Amino acid sequence: MVCSGMLASLAGETAAQDRDLNFDRRWQSLAAGGYDPLTIPVDWYDHVARVPGAERPFEVSSPTDAGIAPSALAAAAAWAKGQNSTALIIARSGRIVFEEYWQGTGRDTRFNPQSMAKTVTALLIGTAVERGEIGSVSDPVERYLPEWRGQPRGRITLEHMLWMAAGLEQGDGGMGYAVSPDNPLVRHSLGSDYTRLPLSLRAVARPGIEFDYNNQVNQLLGIVLERATGARYETLVSKRLWEPLGLRDAAMPLDRDGGMVMTSCCILSRPVDWLRIGQLFAGRGMVDGRQVVPAAWIDRMTAPSPAYPGYGYQIWIGDQLVGGEPQPRPGIVPWQGERFAAPRMVMLNGHGGQRVYVLPDKQLVIVRTARDWPDAWDDAVLPNVIWKGAE
């Protein structure tokens, strides 16, 4: 006979085994520091994977030689400084024309690009398709996730996921972005397994129809990449982007030692290095004379999706929410006070106003970073001021 004391002891051992000690430690650290999962300082992450680069100097051009009015640069800098920015960098045809930092930061200060990292995932999918590691974006995801084989969610295609129209639940248990230890999303982002929650998501809608921005869908794409290529995600970032683009070493948060990185967020890196990520879209995959990503893939990434015309493959394109009252804390879809002056616009968008604006028709790339949102934000200001000031 098993006595009640033995049962209690066994239950306690099981609870201890199920307990995520990494989560407990991280949650207590965040609470003590007054942070939340979206404003964690760069030096807070305790387990990180190194992303080796091969740093190459950036060329510099004067405003006159670049054909940009100094008054436009001054106006952009004044507005950015007043909007809680830490960096503003502007390049034309791959050459830096303007570079300024605030709040005690400099060129070598790392920042968290937040969801701008999602665009990197889509770029890597393109390299895997080019190499034949992934057959096609029309592939059903069950080809790479055997856990979903024979289920409705297994028939979701990679393209549905790239469009953020996968028809999968958010996985938040109905709590949204509430910062609580009971929120499954918080437990995921601070926990020891970045694969468990994404792989548990249920299909709740027909794929390809409704735009539904979902961080876990991006993580699923990261899992697909690792399984299709046989390489760790951070290795793919290093070998297929960071080294070919000539960027400095970066880092990515790990769920645990030897585990998986978070793909939907947080490539801890320098703002200036994102100029060349932006240049991929200005140059149709070519940077400094090297075709890093296939031109046809860049075209596909920046084509409007059927679910929402302002979004392509893990990247924002063209006008978003235009007009109305300014939004002090913009939602998922960016807000702009007026239409973009540029006929074509590509935008990498990260929480807190991390931005890369690409204006391909004038070969302009603008990088803006911050530690948190300003009192108000307007996504049209910086690209329109620079566009109008460029010959």
C-alpha positions as a Python dict, from the first residue, in 0.01 Angstrom:
ca = {
    (1, 'M'): (0, 0, 0),
    (2, 'V'): (130, 348, -85),
    (3, 'C'): (82, 583, 208),
    (4, 'S'): (-33, 944, 169),
    (5, 'G'): (312, 1069, 268),
    (6, 'M'): (471, 873, -18),
    (7, 'L'): (212, 1009, -261),
    (8, 'A'): (283, 1364, -149),
    (9, 'S'): (654, 1304, -189),
    (10, 'L'): (611, 1164, -540),
    (11, 'A'): (386, 1455, -636),
    (12, 'G'): (644, 1698, -505),
    (13, 'E'): (920, 1531, -706),
    (14, 'T'): (706, 1542, -1022),
    (15, 'A'): (627, 1911, -968),
    (16, 'A'): (995, 1986, -919),
    (17, 'Q'): (1080, 1800, -1239),
    (18, 'D'): (812, 1990, -1432),
    (19, 'R'): (921, 2322, -1289),
    (20, 'D'): (1122, 2543, -1524),
    (21, 'L'): (1403, 2679, -1312),
    (22, 'N'): (1526, 2901, -1595),
    (23, 'F'): (1185, 3065, -1609),
    (24, 'D'): (1174, 3114, -1233),
    (25, 'R'): (1514, 3280, -1228),
    (26, 'R'): (1444, 3502, -1530),
    (27, 'W'): (1101, 3608, -1407),
    (28, 'Q'): (1240, 3704, -1066),
    (29, 'S'): (1521, 3897, -1234),
    (30, 'L'): (1280, 4088, -1455),
    (31, 'A'): (1056, 4171, -1162),
    (32, 'A'): (1352, 4294, -959),
    (33, 'G'): (1473, 4511, -1247),
    (34, 'G'): (1130, 4652, -1328),
    (35, 'Y'): (1152, 4525, -1686),
    (36, 'D'): (899, 4350, -1904),
    (37, 'P'): (969, 4088, -2174),
    (38, 'L'): (959, 4356, -2449),
    (39, 'T'): (1202, 4603, -2288),
    (40, 'I'): (1473, 4372, -2158),
    (41, 'P'): (1821, 4536, -2167),
    (42, 'V'): (2069, 4383, -2410),
    (43, 'D'): (2307, 4271, -2134),
    (44, 'W'): (2030, 4095, -1939),
    (45, 'Y'): (2022, 3773, -2142),
    (46, 'D'): (2201, 3492, -1961),
    (47, 'H'): (2221, 3225, -2232),
    (48, 'V'): (2315, 3354, -2577),
    (49, 'A'): (2442, 3203, -2899),
    (50, 'R'): (2720, 3387, -3077),
    (51, 'V'): (2657, 3492, -3437),
    (52, 'P'): (3003, 3537, -3591),
    (53, 'G'): (3039, 3802, -3857),
    (54, 'A'): (3323, 3923, -4079),
    (55, 'E'): (3326, 4298, -4024),
    (56, 'R'): (3384, 4510, -4331),
    (57, 'P'): (3413, 4891, -4316),
    (58, 'F'): (3124, 5108, -4431),
    (59, 'E'): (3189, 5362, -4703),
    (60, 'V'): (3096, 5722, -4628),
    (61, 'S'): (2965, 5997, -4855),
    (62, 'S'): (2905, 6367, -4798),
    (63, 'P'): (2548, 6494, -4828),
    (64, 'T'): (2649, 6694, -5135),
    (65, 'D'): (2798, 6394, -5311),
    (66, 'A'): (2498, 6183, -5212),
    (67, 'G'): (2253, 6443, -5340),
    (68, 'I'): (2073, 6489, -5007),
    (69, 'A'): (1999, 6837, -4873),
    (70, 'P'): (2173, 6901, -4537),
    (71, 'S'): (1854, 7072, -4420),
    (72, 'A'): (1663, 6746, -4467),
    (73, 'L'): (1921, 6556, -4263),
    (74, 'A'): (1909, 6821, -3989),
    (75, 'A'): (1528, 6807, -3977),
    (76, 'A'): (1531, 6427, -3957),
    (77, 'A'): (1791, 6430, -3680),
    (78, 'A'): (1599, 6689, -3477),
    (79, 'W'): (1278, 6491, -3500),
    (80, 'A'): (1449, 6161, -3419),
    (81, 'K'): (1631, 6306, -3118),
    (82, 'G'): (1304, 6442, -2983),
    (83, 'Q'): (1137, 6100, -3019),
    (84, 'N'): (1352, 5910, -2769),
    (85, 'S'): (1584, 5771, -3041),
    (86, 'T'): (1921, 5619, -2964),
    (87, 'A'): (2047, 5614, -3324),
    (88, 'L'): (1969, 5754, -3667),
    (89, 'I'): (2173, 5636, -3964),
    (90, 'I'): (2104, 5722, -4328),
    (91, 'A'): (2275, 5573, -4632),
    (92, 'R'): (2243, 5614, -5004),
    (93, 'S'): (2369, 5358, -5253),
    (94, 'G'): (2536, 5174, -4967),
    (95, 'R'): (2733, 5475, -4837),
    (96, 'I'): (2665, 5635, -4501),
    (97, 'V'): (2556, 5997, -4535),
    (98, 'F'): (2446, 6063, -4177),
    (99, 'E'): (2512, 5883, -3847),
    (100, 'E'): (2428, 6008, -3499),
    (101, 'Y'): (2373, 5850, -3159),
    (102, 'W'): (2207, 5968, -2838),
    (103, 'Q'): (2149, 5861, -2477),
    (104, 'G'): (2508, 5757, -2423),
    (105, 'T'): (2520, 5513, -2713),
    (106, 'G'): (2764, 5491, -3005),
    (107, 'R'): (2838, 5283, -3312),
    (108, 'D'): (2958, 4986, -3106),
    (109, 'T'): (2657, 4983, -2872),
    (110, 'R'): (2441, 4680, -2929),
    (111, 'F'): (2063, 4713, -2934),
    (112, 'N'): (1765, 4478, -2958),
    (113, 'P'): (1596, 4505, -3300),
    (114, 'Q'): (1293, 4318, -3165),
    (115, 'S'): (1071, 4193, -3451),
    (116, 'M'): (1298, 4324, -3724),
    (117, 'A'): (1457, 3983, -3670),
    (118, 'K'): (1154, 3822, -3838),
    (119, 'T'): (1268, 3961, -4173),
    (120, 'V'): (1597, 3776, -4126),
    (121, 'T'): (1401, 3450, -4097),
    (122, 'A'): (1233, 3513, -4433),
    (123, 'L'): (1567, 3595, -4594),
    (124, 'L'): (1703, 3262, -4468),
    (125, 'I'): (1403, 3075, -4605),
    (126, 'G'): (1497, 3220, -4944),
    (127, 'T'): (1853, 3092, -4919),
    (128, 'A'): (1723, 2746, -4823),
    (129, 'V'): (1489, 2740, -5124),
    (130, 'E'): (1778, 2844, -5350),
    (131, 'R'): (1991, 2558, -5219),
    (132, 'G'): (1714, 2301, -5255),
    (133, 'E'): (1698, 2238, -4880),
    (134, 'I'): (1337, 2355, -4889),
    (135, 'G'): (1145, 2249, -5197),
    (136, 'S'): (907, 2541, -5226),
    (137, 'V'): (707, 2789, -5020),
    (138, 'S'): (406, 2585, -5135),
    (139, 'D'): (531, 2291, -4930),
    (140, 'P'): (290, 2184, -4653),
    (141, 'V'): (459, 2238, -4319),
    (142, 'E'): (404, 1872, -4224),
    (143, 'R'): (692, 1793, -4458),
    (144, 'Y'): (922, 1952, -4198),
    (145, 'L'): (711, 1905, -3884),
    (146, 'P'): (623, 1535, -3869),
    (147, 'E'): (444, 1602, -3539),
    (148, 'W'): (170, 1764, -3748),
    (149, 'R'): (151, 1501, -4022),
    (150, 'G'): (-201, 1400, -4118),
    (151, 'Q'): (-357, 1690, -3927),
    (152, 'P'): (-529, 2001, -4070),
    (153, 'R'): (-249, 2222, -3939),
    (154, 'G'): (1, 2006, -4126),
    (155, 'R'): (-147, 2129, -4454),
    (156, 'I'): (-60, 2490, -4379),
    (157, 'T'): (205, 2598, -4629),
    (158, 'L'): (528, 2781, -4561),
    (159, 'E'): (391, 3070, -4766),
    (160, 'H'): (90, 3098, -4538),
    (161, 'M'): (333, 3129, -4249),
    (162, 'L'): (551, 3383, -4426),
    (163, 'W'): (240, 3594, -4489),
    (164, 'M'): (138, 3576, -4122),
    (165, 'A'): (-183, 3411, -4239),
    (166, 'A'): (-131, 3061, -4101),
    (167, 'G'): (-468, 3034, -3924),
    (168, 'L'): (-302, 2919, -3602),
    (169, 'E'): (-397, 3028, -3252),
    (170, 'Q'): (-180, 3288, -3077),
    (171, 'G'): (-96, 3054, -2792),
    (172, 'D'): (-155, 3322, -2529),
    (173, 'G'): (-436, 3144, -2343),
    (174, 'G'): (-657, 3447, -2402),
    (175, 'M'): (-424, 3675, -2205),
    (176, 'G'): (-284, 3868, -2501),
    (177, 'Y'): (38, 4046, -2409),
    (178, 'A'): (-40, 4067, -2038),
    (179, 'V'): (287, 4053, -1843),
    (180, 'S'): (206, 3774, -1599),
    (181, 'P'): (379, 3448, -1505),
    (182, 'D'): (50, 3278, -1591),
    (183, 'N'): (62, 3397, -1953),
    (184, 'P'): (183, 3113, -2180),
    (185, 'L'): (361, 3368, -2402),
    (186, 'V'): (558, 3505, -2106),
    (187, 'R'): (644, 3155, -1990),
    (188, 'H'): (758, 3077, -2345),
    (189, 'S'): (975, 3387, -2390),
    (190, 'L'): (1146, 3342, -2052),
    (191, 'G'): (1144, 2963, -2044),
    (192, 'S'): (1375, 2676, -2133),
    (193, 'D'): (1213, 2551, -2453),
    (194, 'Y'): (1140, 2778, -2751),
    (195, 'T'): (990, 2486, -2946),
    (196, 'R'): (718, 2356, -2712),
    (197, 'L'): (462, 2637, -2746),
    (198, 'P'): (491, 2682, -3126),
    (199, 'L'): (457, 2309, -3188),
    (200, 'S'): (148, 2296, -2966),
    (201, 'L'): (-51, 2559, -3160),
    (202, 'R'): (-393, 2454, -3287),
    (203, 'A'): (-540, 2547, -3625),
    (204, 'V'): (-831, 2786, -3566),
    (205, 'A'): (-896, 2939, -3911),
    (206, 'R'): (-855, 2863, -4278),
    (207, 'P'): (-494, 2947, -4376),
    (208, 'G'): (-411, 3216, -4629),
    (209, 'I'): (-720, 3426, -4565),
    (210, 'E'): (-673, 3643, -4256),
    (211, 'F'): (-364, 3841, -4157),
    (212, 'D'): (-285, 3750, -3796),
    (213, 'Y'): (58, 3860, -3677),
    (214, 'N'): (192, 3576, -3462),
    (215, 'N'): (539, 3552, -3309),
    (216, 'Q'): (514, 3176, -3275),
    (217, 'V'): (459, 3132, -3648),
    (218, 'N'): (800, 3286, -3704),
    (219, 'Q'): (951, 3047, -3448),
    (220, 'L'): (794, 2760, -3641),
    (221, 'L'): (971, 2885, -3954),
    (222, 'G'): (1294, 2880, -3756),
    (223, 'I'): (1231, 2519, -3657),
    (224, 'V'): (1163, 2435, -4023),
    (225, 'L'): (1494, 2595, -4122),
    (226, 'E'): (1692, 2396, -3868),
    (227, 'R'): (1532, 2068, -3971),
    (228, 'A'): (1554, 2133, -4345),
    (229, 'T'): (1917, 2243, -4343),
    (230, 'G'): (2053, 2035, -4056),
    (231, 'A'): (2217, 2350, -3918),
    (232, 'R'): (2153, 2558, -3611),
    (233, 'Y'): (1961, 2877, -3676),
    (234, 'E'): (2235, 3109, -3548),
    (235, 'T'): (2482, 2933, -3779),
    (236, 'L'): (2256, 3007, -4076),
    (237, 'V'): (2234, 3373, -3973),
    (238, 'S'): (2613, 3386, -3951),
    (239, 'K'): (2710, 3194, -4266),
    (240, 'R'): (2436, 3316, -4501),
    (241, 'L'): (2394, 3677, -4390),
    (242, 'W'): (2624, 3820, -4126),
    (243, 'E'): (2953, 3702, -4281),
    (244, 'P'): (2863, 3771, -4647),
    (245, 'L'): (2730, 4117, -4554),
    (246, 'G'): (3044, 4206, -4360),
    (247, 'L'): (2876, 4266, -4024),
    (248, 'R'): (3022, 4255, -3674),
    (249, 'D'): (2960, 3960, -3443),
    (250, 'A'): (2610, 3952, -3292),
    (251, 'A'): (2431, 3730, -3041),
    (252, 'M'): (2088, 3569, -3001),
    (253, 'P'): (1907, 3460, -2682),
    (254, 'L'): (1895, 3086, -2616),
    (255, 'D'): (1624, 2908, -2423),
    (256, 'R'): (1893, 2707, -2243),
    (257, 'D'): (2252, 2595, -2291),
    (258, 'G'): (2262, 2393, -2613),
    (259, 'G'): (1900, 2477, -2690),
    (260, 'M'): (1739, 2687, -2963),
    (261, 'V'): (1754, 3061, -3020),
    (262, 'M'): (1449, 3285, -3035),
    (263, 'T'): (1402, 3359, -3405),
    (264, 'S'): (1115, 3608, -3385),
    (265, 'C'): (1314, 3863, -3189),
    (266, 'C'): (1636, 3986, -3046),
    (267, 'I'): (1941, 3962, -3272),
    (268, 'L'): (2162, 4163, -3038),
    (269, 'S'): (2364, 4372, -3281),
    (270, 'R'): (2472, 4721, -3385),
    (271, 'P'): (2225, 4959, -3551),
    (272, 'V'): (2472, 5031, -3830),
    (273, 'D'): (2478, 4666, -3934),
    (274, 'W'): (2109, 4686, -4026),
    (275, 'L'): (2197, 4927, -4305),
    (276, 'R'): (2319, 4631, -4508),
    (277, 'I'): (2012, 4425, -4421),
    (278, 'G'): (1814, 4716, -4563),
    (279, 'Q'): (2044, 4737, -4863),
    (280, 'L'): (1941, 4383, -4957),
    (281, 'F'): (1598, 4527, -5040),
    (282, 'A'): (1735, 4837, -5213),
    (283, 'G'): (1966, 4623, -5427),
    (284, 'R'): (1739, 4320, -5487),
    (285, 'G'): (1961, 4095, -5278),
    (286, 'M'): (2292, 4243, -5388),
    (287, 'V'): (2527, 4428, -5150),
    (288, 'D'): (2871, 4559, -5244),
    (289, 'G'): (2860, 4369, -5574),
    (290, 'R'): (2773, 4034, -5414),
    (291, 'Q'): (2440, 3858, -5464),
    (292, 'V'): (2373, 3750, -5105),
    (293, 'V'): (2004, 3663, -5151),
    (294, 'P'): (1840, 3578, -5486),
    (295, 'A'): (1684, 3882, -5655),
    (296, 'A'): (1370, 3683, -5731),
    (297, 'W'): (1331, 3601, -5363),
    (298, 'I'): (1350, 3969, -5266),
    (299, 'D'): (1077, 4034, -5522),
    (300, 'R'): (860, 3765, -5364),
    (301, 'M'): (925, 3894, -5013),
    (302, 'T'): (810, 4243, -5109),
    (303, 'A'): (499, 4142, -5304),
    (304, 'P'): (167, 4213, -5127),
    (305, 'S'): (6, 3914, -4961),
    (306, 'P'): (-358, 3819, -5030),
    (307, 'A'): (-431, 3846, -4658),
    (308, 'Y'): (-304, 4205, -4615),
    (309, 'P'): (-151, 4420, -4892),
    (310, 'G'): (76, 4602, -4647),
    (311, 'Y'): (270, 4285, -4568),
    (312, 'G'): (484, 4047, -4769),
    (313, 'Y'): (704, 3768, -4639),
    (314, 'Q'): (776, 3876, -4279),
    (315, 'I'): (818, 4238, -4388),
    (316, 'W'): (597, 4548, -4414),
    (317, 'I'): (549, 4713, -4752),
    (318, 'G'): (382, 5034, -4869),
    (319, 'D'): (136, 5245, -4672),
    (320, 'Q'): (-4, 5112, -4346),
    (321, 'L'): (-257, 5285, -4118),
    (322, 'V'): (-280, 5643, -4251),
    (323, 'G'): (-436, 5944, -4079),
    (324, 'G'): (-651, 5979, -3772),
    (325, 'E'): (-522, 6055, -3426),
    (326, 'P'): (-153, 5991, -3351),
    (327, 'Q'): (-96, 5671, -3158),
    (328, 'P'): (127, 5701, -2849),
    (329, 'R'): (179, 5325, -2844),
    (330, 'P'): (119, 5194, -3196),
    (331, 'G'): (-25, 4848, -3231),
    (332, 'I'): (103, 4571, -3452),
    (333, 'V'): (20, 4759, -3774),
    (334, 'P'): (236, 5075, -3802),
    (335, 'W'): (66, 5415, -3796),
    (336, 'Q'): (156, 5707, -4023),
    (337, 'G'): (18, 6062, -4035),
    (338, 'E'): (35, 6082, -4414),
    (339, 'R'): (109, 5859, -4708),
    (340, 'F'): (467, 5773, -4789),
    (341, 'A'): (614, 6007, -5048),
    (342, 'A'): (819, 5725, -5200),
    (343, 'P'): (631, 5517, -5461),
    (344, 'R'): (774, 5202, -5304),
    (345, 'M'): (845, 5149, -4935),
    (346, 'V'): (988, 4853, -4747),
    (347, 'M'): (989, 4864, -4368),
    (348, 'L'): (1141, 4642, -4101),
    (349, 'N'): (936, 4698, -3787),
    (350, 'G'): (1035, 4619, -3429),
    (351, 'H'): (866, 4692, -3097),
    (352, 'G'): (960, 5027, -2948),
    (353, 'G'): (1003, 5191, -3287),
    (354, 'Q'): (1303, 4995, -3410),
    (355, 'R'): (1292, 5065, -3783),
    (356, 'V'): (1468, 5014, -4112),
    (357, 'Y'): (1304, 5212, -4393),
    (358, 'V'): (1408, 5123, -4747),
    (359, 'L'): (1322, 5356, -5037),
    (360, 'P'): (1445, 5154, -5337),
    (361, 'D'): (1372, 5413, -5605),
    (362, 'K'): (1633, 5649, -5457),
    (363, 'Q'): (1854, 5377, -5303),
    (364, 'L'): (1795, 5516, -4955),
    (365, 'V'): (1813, 5319, -4631),
    (366, 'I'): (1724, 5474, -4293),
    (367, 'V'): (1788, 5302, -3959),
    (368, 'R'): (1628, 5434, -3641),
    (369, 'T'): (1657, 5270, -3297),
    (370, 'A'): (1531, 5342, -2946),
    (371, 'R'): (1509, 5185, -2600),
    (372, 'D'): (1134, 5235, -2579),
    (373, 'W'): (846, 5421, -2742),
    (374, 'P'): (834, 5802, -2737),
    (375, 'D'): (516, 5984, -2635),
    (376, 'A'): (397, 5971, -2996),
    (377, 'W'): (522, 5815, -3317),
    (378, 'D'): (461, 5873, -3686),
    (379, 'D'): (618, 5634, -3934),
    (380, 'A'): (586, 5878, -4224),
    (381, 'V'): (810, 6152, -4086),
    (382, 'L'): (1164, 6019, -4133),
    (383, 'P'): (1124, 5856, -4477),
    (384, 'N'): (924, 6149, -4616),
    (385, 'V'): (1169, 6414, -4495),
    (386, 'I'): (1464, 6227, -4645),
    (387, 'W'): (1283, 6136, -4967),
    (388, 'K'): (1186, 6496, -5032),
    (389, 'G'): (1538, 6615, -4955),
    (390, 'A'): (1707, 6367, -5191),
    (391, 'E'): (1759, 6452, -5557),
}
